Amino acid sequence: MYFPVADLELNPLIPPVVAFVISFFTSMGGVSGAFLILPFQVSVLGFTSPAVSATNQLYNIVAIPSGVYRYVREGRMVWPLTWIVAVGTVPGVVVGALLRIHYLPDPRDFKLFAGLVLLYLGSRLLTDLLVKHRPPVMARAGEAGLSFVSIERFGPGRLDYAFEGRTYSVSTPAVVGLSLLVGVVGGVYGIGGGAIMAPIFVAVWRLPVYTVAGAALMGTFITSVVAVVFYQVIAPYFPDQAISPDWLLGILFGVGGFAGMYCGARLQKRVPAVAIKWLLAGCVLFTATRYIIDFFY
């Protein structure tokens, strides 16, 4: 099958199968898998134009709802955290999209940028794995029958919520500010920002992964919708570049991701959080190293 925007010939079964495998594991950590699907498109498929970022965001739109549904159904969605992240990442992702088009259209420069982003993400995951002082809730990873999230306080200054008998707190302004920066990076890279916010919530604010996964995915969904619409609207103003998403390719990736995220979200509470993090850290650091090496050699 030929995909005109990506300008490639590809077996239509490959995108959904690849997306299913990736999203099955990454969704357990609150990550859509877009941060690994984009390297697959760039390095394996040879899809390197700015349209690859928009296509990656389209994948998020199609794939994420199934994972969010599972977290909502199980009462593990921290909705205020979702809205805080969205407030920061939505404007950031628009700025990031403009930076991608104007300053990072060259595939070689984009690989360096993507490699540095992934290196940071992988380092945060690895640091969290090596830190010994984990909250007790993390030590009980894999237990069935996790309790529901209960919001205790939500305002301009702070969000407090209870889970598994403990109260967790985050600063609302701090999350908004960080989300803005993450949104810029996510807009350039085409990942929506959740791939960066989820490990930061766990590593910096020490929030349990069983509660941040749904919020991170939903935040990624919201920002991805904004990004795809933005790329599509501005595409006519850049006739010399492929900017709008490859809709068919993005939907095929999304269909596989939809199934993978549903299965991953459903099985998340039965998988140790440490195992999820090791898997993510290994994949991210390998991809980051490859991109940075490709840039210099």
C-alpha positions in Angstrom: 0.0 0.0 0.0 1.3 3.5 -0.9 1.1 6.3 1.7 1.4 9.6 -0.3 2.3 12.1 2.5 5.0 9.8 3.9 6.0 8.8 0.3 6.5 5.1 1.1 5.2 1.7 0.1 4.4 -0.5 3.1 2.5 -3.6 4.1 -0.6 -2.2 5.8 -0.3 -4.8 8.6 3.0 -3.5 9.8 1.9 -0.3 11.4 -0.8 -1.8 13.6 1.3 -4.7 14.7 4.2 -2.5 15.7 1.9 -0.1 17.5 0.2 -2.9 19.4 3.4 -4.3 20.8 4.8 -0.9 21.7 1.7 0.6 23.3 0.9 -2.6 25.2 4.0 -2.1 27.4 4.3 1.7 27.4 0.7 2.4 28.3 1.3 0.7 31.7 3.5 3.6 32.6 1.2 6.3 31.3 3.0 6.7 28.0 1.2 6.3 24.7 4.2 4.8 22.9 4.5 7.7 20.4 8.1 8.3 21.6 9.1 4.9 20.2 6.7 4.9 17.2 8.3 8.1 15.9 11.9 6.6 15.8 10.4 3.6 13.9 8.8 5.9 11.3 12.0 8.0 11.0 14.7 5.3 11.0 12.9 2.2 9.7 10.3 3.6 7.3 12.4 6.7 6.3 9.5 9.1 7.0 11.5 12.3 8.0 9.5 15.3 6.9 7.7 17.5 9.5 4.5 15.6 8.7 5.9 12.7 10.8 5.3 14.7 13.9 1.7 15.4 13.0 1.2 11.7 12.0 2.6 10.7 15.4 0.1 13.0 17.1 -2.7 11.4 15.0 -1.7 8.0 16.4 -2.2 9.4 19.9 -5.7 10.6 19.1 -6.8 7.2 17.8 -5.0 5.0 20.3 -5.3 6.7 23.7 -9.1 6.6 24.4 -9.1 2.8 25.0 -6.4 3.2 27.7 -8.1 6.1 29.4 -11.4 4.2 29.4 -9.8 1.4 31.5 -8.3 3.8 34.0 -11.7 5.7 34.3 -13.6 2.5 34.8 -11.2 1.4 37.5 -11.4 4.7 39.4 -7.7 5.6 38.9 -8.1 8.8 37.0 -6.8 12.0 38.7 -8.8 14.4 36.6 -7.5 17.6 38.2 -4.0 16.5 37.3 -5.1 16.0 33.7 -6.5 19.5 33.5 -3.3 21.0 35.0 -1.1 19.3 32.5 -3.4 20.3 29.6 -3.3 24.0 30.6 0.5 24.0 30.2 1.0 21.6 27.4 -1.6 22.9 24.9 0.1 26.3 24.3 3.5 24.7 24.5 2.7 22.1 21.8 1.7 24.9 19.4 5.0 26.7 19.9 6.8 23.4 19.5 5.1 22.7 16.2 6.2 26.1 14.8 9.8 25.4 15.9 9.7 22.0 14.1 8.6 23.6 10.9 10.8 26.7 10.9 14.0 25.5 12.6 14.1 21.6 12.5 12.9 20.6 9.0 16.3 18.8 8.3 16.1 15.2 9.3 19.7 15.2 10.6 19.0 18.1 13.0 15.7 16.6 14.1 17.5 13.3 15.0 19.8 15.1 17.3 16.9 16.9 19.0 15.0 13.7 19.3 18.0 11.9 20.6 18.6 14.5 23.4 15.0 14.5 24.4 15.0 10.7 24.6 18.3 10.7 26.5 16.8 13.0 29.1 13.7 10.9 29.4 15.7 7.7 29.7 18.0 9.2 32.3 15.1 10.2 34.5 13.7 6.7 34.3 17.0 5.2 35.1 17.6 7.5 38.0 14.3 6.7 39.5 15.0 3.0 39.2 18.3 3.4 41.0 16.9 5.5 43.9 16.2 3.3 46.9 13.7 5.5 48.8 10.4 4.6 47.1 7.0 5.2 48.6 5.5 2.0 50.1 2.8 1.9 47.5 5.4 1.3 44.8 6.7 -1.8 46.7 3.2 -3.4 46.4 3.2 -3.2 42.6 1.2 -5.9 41.0 -1.5 -6.2 43.7 -5.1 -6.6 42.4 -8.0 -4.6 43.7 -6.2 -1.2 44.0 -8.4 1.4 45.7 -10.0 4.4 44.0 -8.5 7.9 43.8 -10.0 10.4 46.1 -9.5 14.2 45.5 -9.0 16.0 48.8 -8.1 19.5 47.6 -7.7 21.2 44.3 -7.0 24.8 43.7 -4.7 27.4 42.1 -1.9 26.5 44.6 -2.0 22.8 45.2 -3.6 19.5 44.3 -3.9 16.8 47.1 -5.4 13.4 46.5 -5.5 10.1 48.4 -4.7 6.6 47.2 -4.1 3.4 49.0 -4.3 5.1 52.4 -1.7 7.8 51.5 -2.1 11.5 50.5 0.0 12.8 47.6 0.5 16.5 46.8 1.7 18.6 43.8 2.1 22.3 43.3 -0.3 23.5 40.6 1.9 26.4 39.3 4.9 24.1 39.2 3.1 21.5 37.1 1.7 24.1 34.8 5.1 25.7 34.3 6.8 22.4 33.7 4.0 21.3 31.4 4.5 24.4 29.2 8.2 23.4 28.6 7.3 19.8 28.1 4.6 20.9 25.6 7.2 22.7 23.5 9.4 19.6 23.4 6.4 17.4 22.7 5.2 19.6 19.9 8.6 19.4 18.2 9.0 15.7 18.7 5.4 14.7 18.1 4.7 12.9 21.3 2.2 15.2 23.1 4.3 15.5 26.3 2.9 12.6 28.3 6.1 10.5 27.7 8.0 13.1 29.6 5.5 14.1 32.2 4.6 10.6 33.4 8.2 9.7 34.6 8.6 13.2 36.1 5.5 12.7 38.2 6.9 9.4 39.5 10.5 10.5 39.9 10.2 14.1 41.1 6.8 14.3 42.9 6.9 10.6 43.9 3.3 10.0 42.7 2.3 6.3 42.3 2.4 5.1 38.8 -1.0 3.5 39.1 -2.6 7.0 39.5 -0.5 9.1 37.0 -0.8 6.8 34.0 -4.4 7.7 33.1 -3.9 11.5 33.7 -0.7 11.5 31.6 -2.4 9.6 28.7 -5.5 11.9 28.8 -3.2 15.0 28.8 -1.4 13.6 25.8 -4.7 13.0 24.0 -5.8 16.6 24.5 -2.6 18.2 23.3 -2.4 15.8 20.4 -5.8 16.9 19.2 -4.6 20.5 19.3 -1.4 19.6 17.5 -3.0 17.7 14.6 -5.5 20.5 14.1 -2.8 23.1 14.1 -0.5 21.2 11.7 -3.5 20.7 9.3 -4.5 24.4 9.4 -1.1 25.8 8.7 -0.1 23.2 6.1 -1.4 25.4 3.1 1.0 28.2 4.2 4.0 25.9 3.7 3.5 24.4 0.2 7.1 23.3 -0.1 7.0 21.0 3.0 4.9 18.0 4.0 3.3 19.2 7.2 -0.2 17.8 7.6 -0.4 14.2 8.9 -0.5 11.1 6.7 -4.0 10.2 7.8 -4.0 6.6 6.6 -0.7 5.8 8.2 -1.5 7.5 11.4 -4.9 5.7 11.7 -3.3 2.3 11.0 -0.8 3.0 13.8 -3.6 4.2 16.0 -5.7 1.1 15.5 -2.9 -1.1 16.8 -2.3 1.3 19.6 -5.9 1.3 20.5 -5.9 -2.4 21.1 -2.5 -2.4 22.8 -3.3 0.4 25.2 -6.6 -1.3 26.3 -4.8 -4.5 27.0 -1.9 -2.8 28.7 -4.1 -0.6 30.9 -6.2 -3.6 31.9 -3.1 -5.6 32.9 -1.1 -2.7 34.5 -2.1 -3.4 38.1 -0.8 -7.0 37.7 2.6 -6.0 36.5 5.3 -4.7 38.9 6.0 -1.0 38.3 9.7 -1.6 38.5 9.5 -4.0 35.6 7.6 -1.5 33.5 10.2 1.2 34.2 13.2 -1.0 33.3 11.6 -1.8 30.0 10.9 1.8 29.2 14.3 3.0 30.2 16.1 0.3 28.1 14.1 1.2 25.0 14.4 4.9 25.4 18.2 4.9 26.1 18.9 2.6 23.2 17.0 4.8 20.7 18.5 8.0 22.1 22.1 6.6 21.7 21.4 5.5 18.2 20.0 8.9 17.2 22.9 10.9 18.7 25.5 8.6 17.0 23.7 8.9 13.7 23.9 12.7 13.9 27.7 12.7 14.4 28.6 9.9 12.1 
